[in-house]
Amino acid sequence: MKIEEIASKKDLELELFLRKRQAGILVWKSKDGKEIPIKDLKDGHLVNILNLLDRKEEDYSQYLEALGSIGDTDI
């Protein structure tokens, strides 16, 4: 018996992402300006990129927190 499931918006977004990745459309731009298709990135590259993005997100969160505290001060 075949069970079918109706695709959700999230499923379709993932499918579009996978097609772009496989076609080499999605690229990572390195610090030196080199563009590498994400499908060609090695595991080490992916780990380093994720660590970089985590650090940037943390820096951005701290920046927003600092901006929010400016409004709390009386000038």
PyMOL Python script that loads the backbone (N, CA, C, O; Angstrom):
from pymol import cmd

cmd.read_pdbstr("""\
ATOM      1  N   MET A   1       0.849  -1.181   0.000  1.00  0.00           N
ATOM      2  CA  MET A   1       0.000   0.000   0.000  1.00  0.00           C
ATOM      3  C   MET A   1       0.892   1.240   0.000  1.00  0.00           C
ATOM      4  O   MET A   1       1.783   1.377   0.838  1.00  0.00           O
ATOM      5  N   LYS A   2       0.646   2.122  -0.930  1.00  0.00           N
ATOM      6  CA  LYS A   2       1.442   3.337  -1.072  1.00  0.00           C
ATOM      7  C   LYS A   2       0.813   4.469  -0.257  1.00  0.00           C
ATOM      8  O   LYS A   2      -0.370   4.779  -0.397  1.00  0.00           O
ATOM      9  N   ILE A   3       1.640   5.075   0.599  1.00  0.00           N
ATOM     10  CA  ILE A   3       1.166   6.201   1.403  1.00  0.00           C
ATOM     11  C   ILE A   3       1.731   7.480   0.793  1.00  0.00           C
ATOM     12  O   ILE A   3       2.941   7.604   0.606  1.00  0.00           O
ATOM     13  N   GLU A   4       0.864   8.412   0.488  1.00  0.00           N
ATOM     14  CA  GLU A   4       1.296   9.688  -0.078  1.00  0.00           C
ATOM     15  C   GLU A   4       1.141  10.787   0.961  1.00  0.00           C
ATOM     16  O   GLU A   4       0.265  10.736   1.824  1.00  0.00           O
ATOM     17  N   GLU A   5       1.984  11.746   0.860  1.00  0.00           N
ATOM     18  CA  GLU A   5       1.957  12.875   1.783  1.00  0.00           C
ATOM     19  C   GLU A   5       1.965  14.153   0.937  1.00  0.00           C
ATOM     20  O   GLU A   5       2.698  14.241  -0.048  1.00  0.00           O
ATOM     21  N   ILE A   6       1.176  15.109   1.308  1.00  0.00           N
ATOM     22  CA  ILE A   6       1.129  16.379   0.589  1.00  0.00           C
ATOM     23  C   ILE A   6       2.298  17.234   1.050  1.00  0.00           C
ATOM     24  O   ILE A   6       2.529  17.412   2.246  1.00  0.00           O
ATOM     25  N   ALA A   7       3.034  17.761   0.069  1.00  0.00           N
ATOM     26  CA  ALA A   7       4.213  18.576   0.371  1.00  0.00           C
ATOM     27  C   ALA A   7       3.807  19.877   1.044  1.00  0.00           C
ATOM     28  O   ALA A   7       2.801  20.493   0.694  1.00  0.00           O
ATOM     29  N   SER A   8       4.611  20.278   2.017  1.00  0.00           N
ATOM     30  CA  SER A   8       4.396  21.553   2.701  1.00  0.00           C
ATOM     31  C   SER A   8       5.261  22.628   2.047  1.00  0.00           C
ATOM     32  O   SER A   8       6.091  22.329   1.188  1.00  0.00           O
ATOM     33  N   LYS A   9       5.068  23.851   2.450  1.00  0.00           N
ATOM     34  CA  LYS A   9       5.893  24.954   1.953  1.00  0.00           C
ATOM     35  C   LYS A   9       7.363  24.698   2.300  1.00  0.00           C
ATOM     36  O   LYS A   9       8.251  24.945   1.485  1.00  0.00           O
ATOM     37  N   LYS A  10       7.607  24.205   3.503  1.00  0.00           N
ATOM     38  CA  LYS A  10       8.972  23.913   3.934  1.00  0.00           C
ATOM     39  C   LYS A  10       9.613  22.842   3.045  1.00  0.00           C
ATOM     40  O   LYS A  10      10.791  22.942   2.701  1.00  0.00           O
ATOM     41  N   ASP A  11       8.839  21.820   2.674  1.00  0.00           N
ATOM     42  CA  ASP A  11       9.331  20.775   1.782  1.00  0.00           C
ATOM     43  C   ASP A  11       9.744  21.364   0.435  1.00  0.00           C
ATOM     44  O   ASP A  11      10.796  21.019  -0.103  1.00  0.00           O
ATOM     45  N   LEU A  12       8.920  22.244  -0.099  1.00  0.00           N
ATOM     46  CA  LEU A  12       9.195  22.837  -1.401  1.00  0.00           C
ATOM     47  C   LEU A  12      10.390  23.784  -1.345  1.00  0.00           C
ATOM     48  O   LEU A  12      11.175  23.849  -2.290  1.00  0.00           O
ATOM     49  N   GLU A  13      10.531  24.517  -0.242  1.00  0.00           N
ATOM     50  CA  GLU A  13      11.705  25.384  -0.077  1.00  0.00           C
ATOM     51  C   GLU A  13      12.976  24.546  -0.028  1.00  0.00           C
ATOM     52  O   GLU A  13      13.991  24.919  -0.617  1.00  0.00           O
ATOM     53  N   LEU A  14      12.924  23.416   0.673  1.00  0.00           N
ATOM     54  CA  LEU A  14      14.077  22.528   0.743  1.00  0.00           C
ATOM     55  C   LEU A  14      14.396  21.956  -0.632  1.00  0.00           C
ATOM     56  O   LEU A  14      15.564  21.885  -1.016  1.00  0.00           O
ATOM     57  N   GLU A  15      13.379  21.550  -1.373  1.00  0.00           N
ATOM     58  CA  GLU A  15      13.585  21.005  -2.715  1.00  0.00           C
ATOM     59  C   GLU A  15      14.238  22.045  -3.622  1.00  0.00           C
ATOM     60  O   GLU A  15      15.157  21.716  -4.373  1.00  0.00           O
ATOM     61  N   LEU A  16      13.778  23.288  -3.563  1.00  0.00           N
ATOM     62  CA  LEU A  16      14.371  24.357  -4.366  1.00  0.00           C
ATOM     63  C   LEU A  16      15.835  24.569  -3.976  1.00  0.00           C
ATOM     64  O   LEU A  16      16.695  24.729  -4.841  1.00  0.00           O
ATOM     65  N   PHE A  17      16.111  24.568  -2.676  1.00  0.00           N
ATOM     66  CA  PHE A  17      17.480  24.704  -2.193  1.00  0.00           C
ATOM     67  C   PHE A  17      18.357  23.576  -2.730  1.00  0.00           C
ATOM     68  O   PHE A  17      19.462  23.823  -3.214  1.00  0.00           O
ATOM     69  N   LEU A  18      17.864  22.332  -2.644  1.00  0.00           N
ATOM     70  CA  LEU A  18      18.644  21.185  -3.104  1.00  0.00           C
ATOM     71  C   LEU A  18      18.922  21.262  -4.600  1.00  0.00           C
ATOM     72  O   LEU A  18      20.015  20.914  -5.048  1.00  0.00           O
ATOM     73  N   ARG A  19      17.941  21.715  -5.374  1.00  0.00           N
ATOM     74  CA  ARG A  19      18.146  21.847  -6.819  1.00  0.00           C
ATOM     75  C   ARG A  19      19.188  22.921  -7.131  1.00  0.00           C
ATOM     76  O   ARG A  19      20.034  22.733  -8.005  1.00  0.00           O
ATOM     77  N   LYS A  20      19.125  24.037  -6.420  1.00  0.00           N
ATOM     78  CA  LYS A  20      20.114  25.107  -6.623  1.00  0.00           C
ATOM     79  C   LYS A  20      21.505  24.621  -6.241  1.00  0.00           C
ATOM     80  O   LYS A  20      22.482  24.890  -6.939  1.00  0.00           O
ATOM     81  N   ARG A  21      21.584  23.902  -5.125  1.00  0.00           N
ATOM     82  CA  ARG A  21      22.873  23.387  -4.671  1.00  0.00           C
ATOM     83  C   ARG A  21      23.456  22.438  -5.700  1.00  0.00           C
ATOM     84  O   ARG A  21      24.631  22.541  -6.054  1.00  0.00           O
ATOM     85  N   GLN A  22      22.643  21.523  -6.177  1.00  0.00           N
ATOM     86  CA  GLN A  22      23.126  20.528  -7.123  1.00  0.00           C
ATOM     87  C   GLN A  22      23.546  21.171  -8.449  1.00  0.00           C
ATOM     88  O   GLN A  22      24.468  20.689  -9.107  1.00  0.00           O
ATOM     89  N   ALA A  23      22.879  22.244  -8.838  1.00  0.00           N
ATOM     90  CA  ALA A  23      23.209  22.927 -10.087  1.00  0.00           C
ATOM     91  C   ALA A  23      24.450  23.808  -9.948  1.00  0.00           C
ATOM     92  O   ALA A  23      24.956  24.328 -10.942  1.00  0.00           O
ATOM     93  N   GLY A  24      24.941  23.978  -8.716  1.00  0.00           N
ATOM     94  CA  GLY A  24      26.123  24.809  -8.504  1.00  0.00           C
ATOM     95  C   GLY A  24      25.811  26.286  -8.449  1.00  0.00           C
ATOM     96  O   GLY A  24      26.714  27.119  -8.534  1.00  0.00           O
ATOM     97  N   ILE A  25      24.536  26.621  -8.306  1.00  0.00           N
ATOM     98  CA  ILE A  25      24.115  28.021  -8.248  1.00  0.00           C
ATOM     99  C   ILE A  25      24.469  28.652  -6.909  1.00  0.00           C
ATOM    100  O   ILE A  25      24.842  29.824  -6.848  1.00  0.00           O
ATOM    101  N   LEU A  26      24.352  27.872  -5.831  1.00  0.00           N
ATOM    102  CA  LEU A  26      24.654  28.387  -4.497  1.00  0.00           C
ATOM    103  C   LEU A  26      26.151  28.291  -4.254  1.00  0.00           C
ATOM    104  O   LEU A  26      26.739  27.215  -4.365  1.00  0.00           O
ATOM    105  N   VAL A  27      26.758  29.412  -3.923  1.00  0.00           N
ATOM    106  CA  VAL A  27      28.204  29.441  -3.717  1.00  0.00           C
ATOM    107  C   VAL A  27      28.536  30.089  -2.375  1.00  0.00           C
ATOM    108  O   VAL A  27      27.760  30.877  -1.834  1.00  0.00           O
ATOM    109  N   TRP A  28      29.703  29.737  -1.859  1.00  0.00           N
ATOM    110  CA  TRP A  28      30.274  30.397  -0.688  1.00  0.00           C
ATOM    111  C   TRP A  28      31.391  31.281  -1.195  1.00  0.00           C
ATOM    112  O   TRP A  28      32.258  30.830  -1.943  1.00  0.00           O
ATOM    113  N   LYS A  29      31.374  32.544  -0.789  1.00  0.00           N
ATOM    114  CA  LYS A  29      32.429  33.469  -1.192  1.00  0.00           C
ATOM    115  C   LYS A  29      33.442  33.551  -0.059  1.00  0.00           C
ATOM    116  O   LYS A  29      33.117  33.983   1.048  1.00  0.00           O
ATOM    117  N   SER A  30      34.665  33.135  -0.342  1.00  0.00           N
ATOM    118  CA  SER A  30      35.706  33.114   0.676  1.00  0.00           C
ATOM    119  C   SER A  30      36.255  34.516   0.930  1.00  0.00           C
ATOM    120  O   SER A  30      35.968  35.460   0.195  1.00  0.00           O
ATOM    121  N   LYS A  31      37.044  34.622   1.980  1.00  0.00           N
ATOM    122  CA  LYS A  31      37.624  35.915   2.358  1.00  0.00           C
ATOM    123  C   LYS A  31      38.437  36.525   1.218  1.00  0.00           C
ATOM    124  O   LYS A  31      38.461  37.744   1.047  1.00  0.00           O
ATOM    125  N   ASP A  32      39.100  35.672   0.444  1.00  0.00           N
ATOM    126  CA  ASP A  32      39.923  36.175  -0.659  1.00  0.00           C
ATOM    127  C   ASP A  32      39.125  36.392  -1.949  1.00  0.00           C
ATOM    128  O   ASP A  32      39.705  36.687  -2.994  1.00  0.00           O
ATOM    129  N   GLY A  33      37.780  36.245  -1.877  1.00  0.00           N
ATOM    130  CA  GLY A  33      36.917  36.530  -3.016  1.00  0.00           C
ATOM    131  C   GLY A  33      36.627  35.338  -3.909  1.00  0.00           C
ATOM    132  O   GLY A  33      35.871  35.457  -4.873  1.00  0.00           O
ATOM    133  N   LYS A  34      37.210  34.200  -3.605  1.00  0.00           N
ATOM    134  CA  LYS A  34      36.978  33.007  -4.412  1.00  0.00           C
ATOM    135  C   LYS A  34      35.576  32.466  -4.145  1.00  0.00           C
ATOM    136  O   LYS A  34      35.162  32.347  -2.992  1.00  0.00           O
ATOM    137  N   GLU A  35      34.844  32.139  -5.216  1.00  0.00           N
ATOM    138  CA  GLU A  35      33.504  31.585  -5.074  1.00  0.00           C
ATOM    139  C   GLU A  35      33.561  30.074  -5.278  1.00  0.00           C
ATOM    140  O   GLU A  35      34.022  29.585  -6.310  1.00  0.00           O
ATOM    141  N   ILE A  36      33.079  29.343  -4.265  1.00  0.00           N
ATOM    142  CA  ILE A  36      33.102  27.886  -4.296  1.00  0.00           C
ATOM    143  C   ILE A  36      31.658  27.386  -4.213  1.00  0.00           C
ATOM    144  O   ILE A  36      30.949  27.714  -3.262  1.00  0.00           O
ATOM    145  N   PRO A  37      31.211  26.589  -5.205  1.00  0.00           N
ATOM    146  CA  PRO A  37      29.863  26.014  -5.087  1.00  0.00           C
ATOM    147  C   PRO A  37      29.742  25.234  -3.780  1.00  0.00           C
ATOM    148  O   PRO A  37      30.631  24.451  -3.444  1.00  0.00           O
ATOM    149  N   ILE A  38      28.656  25.439  -3.043  1.00  0.00           N
ATOM    150  CA  ILE A  38      28.544  24.772  -1.741  1.00  0.00           C
ATOM    151  C   ILE A  38      28.523  23.253  -1.878  1.00  0.00           C
ATOM    152  O   ILE A  38      28.875  22.539  -0.939  1.00  0.00           O
ATOM    153  N   LYS A  39      28.113  22.761  -3.038  1.00  0.00           N
ATOM    154  CA  LYS A  39      28.131  21.305  -3.239  1.00  0.00           C
ATOM    155  C   LYS A  39      29.550  20.762  -3.276  1.00  0.00           C
ATOM    156  O   LYS A  39      29.755  19.564  -3.083  1.00  0.00           O
ATOM    157  N   ASP A  40      30.542  21.631  -3.524  1.00  0.00           N
ATOM    158  CA  ASP A  40      31.935  21.209  -3.611  1.00  0.00           C
ATOM    159  C   ASP A  40      32.730  21.442  -2.327  1.00  0.00           C
ATOM    160  O   ASP A  40      33.905  21.082  -2.254  1.00  0.00           O
ATOM    161  N   LEU A  41      32.101  22.038  -1.318  1.00  0.00           N
ATOM    162  CA  LEU A  41      32.802  22.303  -0.067  1.00  0.00           C
ATOM    163  C   LEU A  41      33.077  20.995   0.661  1.00  0.00           C
ATOM    164  O   LEU A  41      32.208  20.128   0.751  1.00  0.00           O
ATOM    165  N   LYS A  42      34.277  20.862   1.171  1.00  0.00           N
ATOM    166  CA  LYS A  42      34.660  19.687   1.958  1.00  0.00           C
ATOM    167  C   LYS A  42      34.106  19.830   3.376  1.00  0.00           C
ATOM    168  O   LYS A  42      33.711  20.923   3.782  1.00  0.00           O
ATOM    169  N   ASP A  43      34.078  18.751   4.111  1.00  0.00           N
ATOM    170  CA  ASP A  43      33.548  18.763   5.479  1.00  0.00           C
ATOM    171  C   ASP A  43      34.247  19.814   6.344  1.00  0.00           C
ATOM    172  O   ASP A  43      33.594  20.530   7.103  1.00  0.00           O
ATOM    173  N   GLY A  44      35.565  19.903   6.229  1.00  0.00           N
ATOM    174  CA  GLY A  44      36.316  20.888   7.017  1.00  0.00           C
ATOM    175  C   GLY A  44      35.887  22.314   6.712  1.00  0.00           C
ATOM    176  O   GLY A  44      35.787  23.148   7.613  1.00  0.00           O
ATOM    177  N   HIS A  45      35.633  22.592   5.424  1.00  0.00           N
ATOM    178  CA  HIS A  45      35.145  23.923   5.045  1.00  0.00           C
ATOM    179  C   HIS A  45      33.805  24.205   5.724  1.00  0.00           C
ATOM    180  O   HIS A  45      33.599  25.280   6.289  1.00  0.00           O
ATOM    181  N   LEU A  46      32.904  23.235   5.663  1.00  0.00           N
ATOM    182  CA  LEU A  46      31.575  23.432   6.247  1.00  0.00           C
ATOM    183  C   LEU A  46      31.653  23.680   7.751  1.00  0.00           C
ATOM    184  O   LEU A  46      30.956  24.546   8.278  1.00  0.00           O
ATOM    185  N   VAL A  47      32.494  22.926   8.432  1.00  0.00           N
ATOM    186  CA  VAL A  47      32.660  23.113   9.883  1.00  0.00           C
ATOM    187  C   VAL A  47      33.183  24.522  10.165  1.00  0.00           C
ATOM    188  O   VAL A  47      32.674  25.211  11.049  1.00  0.00           O
ATOM    189  N   ASN A  48      34.205  24.949   9.410  1.00  0.00           N
ATOM    190  CA  ASN A  48      34.772  26.288   9.612  1.00  0.00           C
ATOM    191  C   ASN A  48      33.746  27.381   9.316  1.00  0.00           C
ATOM    192  O   ASN A  48      33.677  28.376  10.038  1.00  0.00           O
ATOM    193  N   ILE A  49      32.959  27.205   8.272  1.00  0.00           N
ATOM    194  CA  ILE A  49      31.935  28.199   7.918  1.00  0.00           C
ATOM    195  C   ILE A  49      30.881  28.282   9.012  1.00  0.00           C
ATOM    196  O   ILE A  49      30.476  29.378   9.400  1.00  0.00           O
ATOM    197  N   LEU A  50      30.430  27.128   9.516  1.00  0.00           N
ATOM    198  CA  LEU A  50      29.434  27.137  10.593  1.00  0.00           C
ATOM    199  C   LEU A  50      29.980  27.817  11.838  1.00  0.00           C
ATOM    200  O   LEU A  50      29.265  28.578  12.490  1.00  0.00           O
ATOM    201  N   ASN A  51      31.236  27.553  12.175  1.00  0.00           N
ATOM    202  CA  ASN A  51      31.851  28.222  13.329  1.00  0.00           C
ATOM    203  C   ASN A  51      31.928  29.726  13.108  1.00  0.00           C
ATOM    204  O   ASN A  51      31.656  30.503  14.023  1.00  0.00           O
ATOM    205  N   LEU A  52      32.297  30.140  11.900  1.00  0.00           N
ATOM    206  CA  LEU A  52      32.350  31.567  11.564  1.00  0.00           C
ATOM    207  C   LEU A  52      30.977  32.219  11.719  1.00  0.00           C
ATOM    208  O   LEU A  52      30.852  33.284  12.323  1.00  0.00           O
ATOM    209  N   LEU A  53      29.958  31.575  11.172  1.00  0.00           N
ATOM    210  CA  LEU A  53      28.601  32.133  11.255  1.00  0.00           C
ATOM    211  C   LEU A  53      28.117  32.206  12.696  1.00  0.00           C
ATOM    212  O   LEU A  53      27.439  33.160  13.076  1.00  0.00           O
ATOM    213  N   ASP A  54      28.463  31.200  13.503  1.00  0.00           N
ATOM    214  CA  ASP A  54      28.105  31.234  14.932  1.00  0.00           C
ATOM    215  C   ASP A  54      28.760  32.425  15.630  1.00  0.00           C
ATOM    216  O   ASP A  54      28.119  33.121  16.417  1.00  0.00           O
ATOM    217  N   ARG A  55      30.053  32.655  15.332  1.00  0.00           N
ATOM    218  CA  ARG A  55      30.754  33.789  15.952  1.00  0.00           C
ATOM    219  C   ARG A  55      30.124  35.103  15.520  1.00  0.00           C
ATOM    220  O   ARG A  55      29.930  35.997  16.343  1.00  0.00           O
ATOM    221  N   LYS A  56      29.804  35.227  14.243  1.00  0.00           N
ATOM    222  CA  LYS A  56      29.201  36.468  13.747  1.00  0.00           C
ATOM    223  C   LYS A  56      27.833  36.702  14.386  1.00  0.00           C
ATOM    224  O   LYS A  56      27.490  37.831  14.737  1.00  0.00           O
ATOM    225  N   GLU A  57      27.057  35.633  14.532  1.00  0.00           N
ATOM    226  CA  GLU A  57      25.743  35.751  15.164  1.00  0.00           C
ATOM    227  C   GLU A  57      25.881  36.194  16.616  1.00  0.00           C
ATOM    228  O   GLU A  57      25.109  37.026  17.091  1.00  0.00           O
ATOM    229  N   GLU A  58      26.864  35.636  17.318  1.00  0.00           N
ATOM    230  CA  GLU A  58      27.108  36.016  18.715  1.00  0.00           C
ATOM    231  C   GLU A  58      27.532  37.484  18.800  1.00  0.00           C
ATOM    232  O   GLU A  58      27.053  38.222  19.661  1.00  0.00           O
ATOM    233  N   ASP A  59      28.436  37.906  17.903  1.00  0.00           N
ATOM    234  CA  ASP A  59      28.872  39.308  17.877  1.00  0.00           C
ATOM    235  C   ASP A  59      27.683  40.233  17.610  1.00  0.00           C
ATOM    236  O   ASP A  59      27.553  41.282  18.240  1.00  0.00           O
ATOM    237  N   TYR A  60      26.820  39.841  16.676  1.00  0.00           N
ATOM    238  CA  TYR A  60      25.664  40.651  16.322  1.00  0.00           C
ATOM    239  C   TYR A  60      24.694  40.748  17.502  1.00  0.00           C
ATOM    240  O   TYR A  60      24.142  41.815  17.772  1.00  0.00           O
ATOM    241  N   SER A  61      24.490  39.630  18.203  1.00  0.00           N
ATOM    242  CA  SER A  61      23.612  39.628  19.380  1.00  0.00           C
ATOM    243  C   SER A  61      24.142  40.563  20.460  1.00  0.00           C
ATOM    244  O   SER A  61      23.381  41.304  21.081  1.00  0.00           O
ATOM    245  N   GLN A  62      25.451  40.522  20.677  1.00  0.00           N
ATOM    246  CA  GLN A  62      26.055  41.408  21.677  1.00  0.00           C
ATOM    247  C   GLN A  62      25.914  42.870  21.245  1.00  0.00           C
ATOM    248  O   GLN A  62      25.674  43.739  22.083  1.00  0.00           O
ATOM    249  N   TYR A  63      26.059  43.145  19.962  1.00  0.00           N
ATOM    250  CA  TYR A  63      25.900  44.497  19.421  1.00  0.00           C
ATOM    251  C   TYR A  63      24.474  44.999  19.671  1.00  0.00           C
ATOM    252  O   TYR A  63      24.276  46.123  20.132  1.00  0.00           O
ATOM    253  N   LEU A  64      23.481  44.151  19.362  1.00  0.00           N
ATOM    254  CA  LEU A  64      22.086  44.547  19.576  1.00  0.00           C
ATOM    255  C   LEU A  64      21.793  44.762  21.057  1.00  0.00           C
ATOM    256  O   LEU A  64      21.056  45.677  21.425  1.00  0.00           O
ATOM    257  N   GLU A  65      22.368  43.922  21.896  1.00  0.00           N
ATOM    258  CA  GLU A  65      22.186  44.062  23.342  1.00  0.00           C
ATOM    259  C   GLU A  65      22.760  45.394  23.818  1.00  0.00           C
ATOM    260  O   GLU A  65      22.152  46.085  24.636  1.00  0.00           O
ATOM    261  N   ALA A  66      23.929  45.746  23.301  1.00  0.00           N
ATOM    262  CA  ALA A  66      24.559  47.015  23.674  1.00  0.00           C
ATOM    263  C   ALA A  66      23.714  48.193  23.190  1.00  0.00           C
ATOM    264  O   ALA A  66      23.556  49.181  23.907  1.00  0.00           O
ATOM    265  N   LEU A  67      23.177  48.092  21.989  1.00  0.00           N
ATOM    266  CA  LEU A  67      22.327  49.164  21.473  1.00  0.00           C
ATOM    267  C   LEU A  67      21.083  49.319  22.340  1.00  0.00           C
ATOM    268  O   LEU A  67      20.651  50.436  22.623  1.00  0.00           O
ATOM    269  N   GLY A  68      20.512  48.199  22.756  1.00  0.00           N
ATOM    270  CA  GLY A  68      19.317  48.251  23.595  1.00  0.00           C
ATOM    271  C   GLY A  68      19.599  48.919  24.924  1.00  0.00           C
ATOM    272  O   GLY A  68      18.733  49.610  25.459  1.00  0.00           O
ATOM    273  N   SER A  69      20.784  48.732  25.469  1.00  0.00           N
ATOM    274  CA  SER A  69      21.112  49.320  26.764  1.00  0.00           C
ATOM    275  C   SER A  69      21.352  50.831  26.656  1.00  0.00           C
ATOM    276  O   SER A  69      21.264  51.547  27.654  1.00  0.00           O
ATOM    277  N   ILE A  70      21.651  51.308  25.458  1.00  0.00           N
ATOM    278  CA  ILE A  70      21.833  52.760  25.271  1.00  0.00           C
ATOM    279  C   ILE A  70      20.530  53.492  25.562  1.00  0.00           C
ATOM    280  O   ILE A  70      20.534  54.577  26.143  1.00  0.00           O
ATOM    281  N   GLY A  71      19.429  52.897  25.160  1.00  0.00           N
ATOM    282  CA  GLY A  71      18.128  53.527  25.398  1.00  0.00           C
ATOM    283  C   GLY A  71      17.747  53.573  26.859  1.00  0.00           C
ATOM    284  O   GLY A  71      16.868  54.340  27.252  1.00  0.00           O
ATOM    285  N   ASP A  72      18.407  52.752  27.675  1.00  0.00           N
ATOM    286  CA  ASP A  72      18.101  52.695  29.101  1.00  0.00           C
ATOM    287  C   ASP A  72      18.802  53.788  29.901  1.00  0.00           C
ATOM    288  O   ASP A  72      18.436  54.037  31.049  1.00  0.00           O
ATOM    289  N   THR A  73      19.788  54.434  29.325  1.00  0.00           N
ATOM    290  CA  THR A  73      20.555  55.429  30.067  1.00  0.00           C
ATOM    291  C   THR A  73      19.908  56.799  29.960  1.00  0.00           C
ATOM    292  O   THR A  73      19.320  57.143  28.935  1.00  0.00           O
ATOM    293  N   ASP A  74      20.021  57.566  31.016  1.00  0.00           N
ATOM    294  CA  ASP A  74      19.525  58.947  30.999  1.00  0.00           C
ATOM    295  C   ASP A  74      20.655  59.873  30.562  1.00  0.00           C
ATOM    296  O   ASP A  74      21.751  59.845  31.122  1.00  0.00           O
ATOM    297  N   ILE A  75      20.372  60.683  29.567  1.00  0.00           N
ATOM    298  CA  ILE A  75      21.404  61.610  29.071  1.00  0.00           C
ATOM    299  C   ILE A  75      21.029  63.003  29.475  1.00  0.00           C
ATOM    300  O   ILE A  75      21.750  63.951  29.167  1.00  0.00           O
TER     301      ILE A  75
END
""", "prot")
cmd.dss("prot")
cmd.show_as("cartoon", "prot")
cmd.util.cbc("prot")
cmd.orient("prot")
